[in-house]
C-alpha cells in the first residue's frame, strides 16, 4: 500500500487495529467490506459498538457519526425505546412463517403519514422496495419501458442499475442520454427498456417522457435526488412531473427509500405536496432493522392479489419480519409526535449552515445542498442543482476534508464525494459545534494548500 497522504496520516495513526483487521478480512470478503460503498482508501475502519450519535471503532476511537447506517438511524443508534421493544418481541418470537398482528398497525401508521398509500406490501430492502412497484406498474399498464433520472440510484437490481454513473465517452445530450449499465454483469438488452431524463431540468424531462410516453409503464424518481449526492427539487419540478404523468397515463413512482420519514414524517410527498401513484420506503422505516415496503393506489396494488387469470408475483420469506416491524413501528411512533420534524430540521440546519459559514470564513468555495437532515458538501464555486452540475467538483479537496475530519473523530457520511450525510435527533449542540471546529481546521488547511 502506498504511504498515506498528509491528510490521512492522523487517521492511519489512530486506526491500527482496523488496518490489521482489514488486511485479514479482505482475504475472505472482497475489499474487506460487505457493500462496495463502504470501502474507501487507504482502508475502512471497523465498528465495535454504537450509541446515540456515536460509533466506537476497534481502536476505541469515539466517532461522531453522520452516516447513521447510511440513513436509517434518525433517532440515533440503540434508541432505548426501540431496543426495549425489540427485546420484548424476540422473547415472543422472531419468525412465524405466518402474518403477525403488528403488521396492520404498522401499515396503518404508514397510511396516515402518506395518504397516497392506500394498500401496502412489505419487503426487506430498498432494492426490493423499488423492484416490486416497477413490476406492478408494468402489469397495470401493459407496458414495459421505465423512465428514470440520470445519476439516480434505485437499488441493486438490473432494471435500475442504468445511467447511474455514466462514463464520459458514453455521455450524451441530456434530452437524449442512452441507458448505460452500471458495472459489469448486467444484460445490455435491459438498457433498451429504459428512458433516461435529467432531474431538475424540466424542459428536457418533459421532452424525454413525452417522446417515450406510448411505451412507458412508469416514471420512477427520487423526489430529492440522492444519487450523486443531494439535489433538491426546484421550480415545482415534482408538481410538473405529477401533472405530466397524469395527463399521459403513466404511473409515477416515488422512491422514498431515503426521504421517507426523514425530510418530513410523510416524506418528500408531504414536504412538496405531491402525491405519486406508488411509493417505495425503507431505511428510516425500519428503525435500523431490515424492513422496506411499497404501496399506493388501490387499483394498482390489487394487481398483486391472486386471481385465476394471473397476477403479479410478490413474496419473501422475511417480509414483515416481526422484529423488524416492531423496530420500525416503535420508530415511527416516536417520529409522529408533534414538533419532531422542527427539531430534525433545526439540527440539520445547524450543521449544514454552519459548514457553509466556516468554509466561507476560510475563503474555501463550497456549495451546500441540503433539505432538513439530509445534505452534501461540494467543493466548487458554482451552484449544484443537477447531477451534471456535480461533474466539476474538486474531489481531491473533498477527500482531504473528509479524511481530516475522520482522523479527528467525525464521520461525514457515505465516504465518497458524490454521496451524502445526515443528522439525527441524537446529535447535540456540542456534537455539531465540535464537528464544525474540526471542519474549520480542515478548511484552513485546504485554503493554505490552495494559496
ZAVO-288416 format. One line per field, with one value per residue (C-alpha): x, y, z; residue number from 0; residue in one letter. Coordinates in steps of 0.2 Angstrom, whole numbers, always signed. Each point is the difference from the previous one (the first is absolute). Last residue first. Layout:
x <- c(X ...) $
y <- c(Y ...) $
z <- c(Z ...) $
num <- c(NUM ...) $
residu <- c(a ...) $
This chain:
x <- c(-14 -9 +10 -4 -18 -1 +8 -12 -14 +5 +2 -18 -6 +7 -8 -17 +0 +3 -14 -12 +4 -2 -17 -5 -2 -13 -14 +10 +11 +4 +13 +1 +8 +10 +16 +1 +1 -19 -2 +11 +8 +8 +13 +16 +6 -17 +0 +17 -6 -16 +8 +15 -13 -10 +15 +5 -18 +0 -17 -1 -13 -12 -10 -4 -10 -10 -1 +18 +3 +18 +16 +3 +4 -16 -8 -15 -17 -13 -7 -12 +4 +18 +11 +16 +11 +18 +13 +13 +4 +3 -16 -10 +5 -6 -16 -5 +4 -11 -14 +0 +3 -12 -13 +0 -3 -14 -8 -1 -6 -14 -3 -4 -12 -15 +4 +0 +19 -2 -14 +10 +14 -10 -9 +17 +8 -16 -1 +18 -2 -16 +7 -13 +8 +14 -5 -4 -14 -8 -6 -11 -16 -8 -17 -5 +4 +13 +0 +16 -9 -10 +14 -5 -18 +4 +11 +17 +12 +17 +10 +16 +7 +17 +3 +7 -17 -8 -9 +16 +8 -14 -15 -6 -15 -13 -12 +9 -8 +9 +0 +18 +4 -14 +5 +18 -3 -16 +9 +11 +17 +4 -16 +2 +14 +13 -11 -13 +1 -15 -9 -10 -11 -2 -17 +6 -9 +4 +18 +1 -9 +11 +16 -5 -4 +17 +9 -9 +15 +13 +2 +14 +16 +10 +15 +2 -15 -9 -13 -13 -16 +10 -10 -8 -10 -11 -7 +7 -2 -12 +8 +18 +0 -10 +11 +16 -6 -8 +16 +10 -11 -1 +19 -1 +3 +7 -9 +5 -12 +3 -6 +14 +12 -6 +8 +17 -2 +8 +16 +12 -3 -14 -8 -2 -17 +1 +0 -10 -8 +16 +11 +11 +13 +7 +18 -1 -5 -17 -3 -17 -6 -7 +0 -19 -6 +15 -4 +11 -10 -8 +15 -2 +14 -11 -18 -12 -12 -7 -5 -11 -18 -16 -5 -4 +12 +15 -5 +0 +18 +6 -8 +10 +17 +0 -4 +11 +15 -4 +0 -11 -17 -17 -16 -12 -17 -7 +17 -3 -5 +18 +2 -17 +3 +17 -9 -13 +14 +8 -15 -5 +17 -1 -12 +12 -1 +6 +17 +2 +18 +7 -11 -8 +17 +7 -15 +4 +19 -6 -11 +13 +13 -12 -4 +18 +6 +15 +8 -8 -18 +3 +9 -5 +10 +17 +1 +0 +13 +2 +9 +10 +14 +7 +16 +2 +12 -13 -12 -12 -15 -10 -16 -10 +10 +11 +11 +16 +1 +13 +10 +1 +17 +12 -12 -19 -11 -18 -8 +5 -10 +5 +18 +18 +3 -9 -3 +12 +17 -7 -3 +18 +8 -16 +2 +17 -5 -14 +12 +12 -14 +7 +17 -9 -13 +13 +10 -14 +1 +18 -3 +3 +15 -5 -6) $
y <- c(+148 -17 -9 +13 +1 -19 +1 +13 -10 -15 +10 +7 -18 -5 +16 -4 -18 +7 +12 -13 -13 +14 +5 -18 -13 -13 +6 -5 +9 -7 -2 -1 -8 +6 +4 -18 -6 -1 +11 +13 -10 +12 -6 +10 -12 +0 +19 -1 -14 +9 +17 -7 -12 +15 +10 -14 -1 +17 +2 +1 -14 +6 +11 -15 -8 +16 +14 +4 +19 +5 +3 -18 -12 -9 -3 -11 -1 -8 +5 +13 +3 +3 +6 +8 +8 +3 +12 +2 +18 -6 +10 -7 -18 +4 +7 -14 -13 +9 +1 -19 -4 +12 -3 -19 +3 +12 -11 -15 +11 +7 -18 -6 +15 -12 -18 -11 -3 -10 -11 -2 -7 -12 -6 -3 -10 -10 -3 -6 -12 -7 -3 +9 -9 -12 -15 +12 +1 +10 -7 +11 -9 -13 -4 -10 +14 +3 +18 +9 +10 +7 +12 +10 +1 +5 +14 -1 -12 -6 -7 -1 -8 -7 +9 +17 +9 -10 +15 +10 -10 -7 +7 -1 +10 -3 +12 +16 +14 +16 +13 +4 -5 -12 -10 +2 -11 +0 +2 +13 +0 -16 -10 -5 +9 -14 -14 +12 -6 +9 -10 +9 -11 +6 +5 +15 +14 -8 -2 +19 +6 -10 +5 +19 -2 -8 +14 +14 +12 -10 -18 -2 -9 -10 -11 -8 -11 +9 +8 +8 -7 -15 -4 -15 +4 -15 -11 +10 -6 +13 +13 -1 +17 +8 -7 +6 +17 +4 -5 +12 +15 -4 -1 -5 -18 -4 -14 -18 -12 -18 -16 +0 +0 -18 -6 +3 -13 +5 -9 +15 +17 +12 -4 +15 +7 +12 +19 +9 +15 +2 -1 -15 -7 -17 +6 +9 -16 +1 -3 -5 -1 -18 -10 +2 -16 -10 +0 +9 +14 +16 +11 +16 +6 +2 +0 -15 -4 -18 -10 -15 +4 -9 +14 -9 -14 +11 +11 -15 -6 +18 +0 -16 +5 +16 -7 -15 +11 +10 -16 -13 +1 +4 +3 +15 +6 +18 +8 +18 +4 +0 +3 -7 -15 -4 +0 -12 -11 -2 -4 -13 -8 -1 -15 -12 -9 -18 -7 +4 +7 +9 -5 +7 +2 +8 +12 +6 +3 +10 +11 +4 +4 +11 +10 +1 +7 -11 +12 +17 +4 +3 -17 -6 +11 -7 -10 +17 +7 +16 -9 +9 -12 -7 -9 -16 -8 -12 +15 +9 +8 +15 +9 -10 -16 -11 -15 -8 +8 -3 +13 +0 +0 +12 +3 -2 -15 +1 +3 -17 -9 -13 +6 -8 +5 -17 -10 -15 +7 +18 -6 -1 +16 +9 -6 +6 +17 +1 -4 +14 +13 +16 +2 -4 +14 +12 -3 +1 +19 -2 -13 -18 -10 -12 -17) $
z <- c(-9 -3 +14 +12 -4 +2 +16 +7 -7 +10 +15 -3 -2 +17 +8 -9 +7 +17 -1 -7 +13 +14 -7 +2 -13 +6 -11 -15 -13 -18 -13 -19 -15 -15 +10 +7 +18 +3 +16 +7 +14 +13 +11 -4 -13 -7 -2 -9 -11 -5 -3 -10 -10 -4 -6 -11 -7 -6 -8 -19 -3 +13 -11 -10 +14 +2 +12 +4 +0 -5 +10 +3 +14 +3 +17 +1 +9 +10 +17 -7 -19 -5 -14 +7 -13 +4 -4 +14 +6 +18 +6 -15 +5 +18 -5 -13 +13 +13 -11 -3 +18 +9 -14 +3 +19 -4 -13 +12 +14 -11 -6 +18 +4 +2 +3 -15 +1 +16 -7 -16 +9 +11 -16 -9 +14 +2 -18 -1 +15 -8 -17 -12 -15 +6 -12 -14 -13 -14 -16 -11 -4 -11 -8 +15 +12 +14 +6 -6 -14 +15 +3 -16 +4 +18 -3 +9 +8 +3 +14 +9 +16 +5 +17 +5 +3 -14 -9 +2 -13 -11 -10 -18 -6 -14 -8 +5 +11 +0 +14 +0 +19 +0 -15 +6 +15 +10 +16 -9 -8 +9 +2 -19 -8 -2 -6 -6 -18 -7 -14 -13 -10 -18 -7 -10 +9 +17 -5 -5 +16 +12 -9 +0 +19 +3 -9 +9 -4 +9 +7 +12 -7 +13 -4 -17 +3 +14 -11 +11 -7 -5 -16 -10 -15 -5 -13 -14 -18 -7 +11 -7 -9 +14 +13 -8 -5 +17 +8 -12 +4 +19 +4 +18 -3 -17 -10 -5 -9 +5 -8 -13 +14 +5 -16 +7 +13 +16 +5 +1 +7 -2 -16 -12 -5 -14 +3 -12 +9 +10 -15 +1 +12 -6 -2 +17 +9 +7 +19 +3 -18 +3 +16 +0 -9 +6 +18 +13 +6 -7 -3 -10 -11 -16 +5 -3 -13 -1 -16 +1 -3 +5 +11 +16 -3 -3 +15 +11 -6 +3 +17 +4 -4 +9 +18 -4 -2 +15 +10 +9 -8 +7 -10 +1 -6 +0 +1 -7 +18 +5 +19 +4 -12 +8 +17 -6 -8 +16 +10 -13 +1 +19 -1 -8 -17 -1 -2 +18 +3 +15 +14 +16 +9 -16 +1 +17 -5 -15 +10 +13 -13 -9 +15 +5 -16 -5 -13 -3 -3 -18 -2 -17 -11 -5 +17 +8 -12 +10 +15 +13 +3 +16 -3 +9 -12 -7 -3 +11 -9 +7 -3 +13 +3 -11 +2 -6 -17 -14 -9 -19 -9 -9 -8 +1 +0 +7 -17 -6 +13 +13 +1 +0 -18 -5 +16 +4 -3 +4 +18 +5 -7 +5 +18 +1 -7 +12 +15 -6 -1 +9 -10 -17 +4 +5 -16 -12 -3 -4 -13 +7 -7 -14 +4) $
num <- c(450 449 448 447 446 445 444 443 442 441 440 439 438 437 436 435 434 433 432 431 430 429 428 427 426 425 424 423 422 421 420 419 418 417 416 415 414 413 412 411 410 409 408 407 406 405 404 403 402 401 400 399 398 397 396 395 394 393 392 391 390 389 388 387 386 385 384 383 382 381 380 379 378 377 376 375 374 373 372 371 370 369 368 367 366 365 364 363 362 361 360 359 358 357 356 355 354 353 352 351 350 349 348 347 346 345 344 343 342 341 340 339 338 337 336 335 334 333 332 331 330 329 328 327 326 325 324 323 322 321 320 319 318 317 316 315 314 313 312 311 310 309 308 307 306 305 304 303 302 301 300 299 298 297 296 295 294 293 292 291 290 289 288 287 286 285 284 283 282 281 280 279 278 277 276 275 274 273 272 271 270 269 268 267 266 265 264 263 262 261 260 259 258 257 256 255 254 253 252 251 250 249 248 247 246 245 244 243 242 241 240 239 238 237 236 235 234 233 232 231 230 229 228 227 226 225 224 223 222 221 220 219 218 217 216 215 214 213 212 211 210 209 208 207 206 205 204 203 202 201 200 199 198 197 196 195 194 193 192 191 190 189 188 187 186 185 184 183 182 181 180 179 178 177 176 175 174 173 172 171 170 169 168 167 166 165 164 163 162 161 160 159 158 157 156 155 154 153 152 151 150 149 148 147 146 145 144 143 142 141 140 139 138 137 136 135 134 133 132 131 130 129 128 127 126 125 124 123 122 121 120 119 118 117 116 115 114 113 112 111 110 109 108 107 106 105 104 103 102 101 100 99 98 97 96 95 94 93 92 91 90 89 88 87 86 85 84 83 82 81 80 79 78 77 76 75 74 73 72 71 70 69 68 67 66 65 64 63 62 61 60 59 58 57 56 55 54 53 52 51 50 49 48 47 46 45 44 43 42 41 40 39 38 37 36 35 34 33 32 31 30 29 28 27 26 25 24 23 22 21 20 19 18 17 16 15 14 13 12 11 10 9 8 7 6 5 4 3 2 1 0) $
residu <- c(x x x x x x x x x x x x x x x x x x x x x x x x x x x x x x x x x x x x x x x x x x x x x x x x x x x x x x x x x x x x x x x x x x x x x x x x x x x x x x x x x x x x x x x x x x x x x x x x x x x x x x x x x x x x x x x x x x x x x x x x x x x x x x x x x x x x x x x x x x x x x x x x x x x x x x x x x x x x x x x x x x x x x x x x x x x x x x x x x x x x x x x x x x x x x x x x x x x x x x x x x x x x x x x x x x x x x x x x x x x x x x x x x x x x x x x x x x x x x x x x x x x x x x x x x x x x x x x x x x x x x x x x x x x x x x x x x x x x x x x x x x x x x x x x x x x x x x x x x x x x x x x x x x x x x x x x x x x x x x x x x x x x x x x x x x x x x x x x x x x x x x x x x x x x x x x x x x x x x x x x x x x x x x x x x x x x x x x x x x x x x x x x x x x x x x x x x x x x x x x x x x x x x x x x x x x x x x x x x x x x x x x x x x x x x x x x x x x x x x x x x x x x x x x x x x x) $
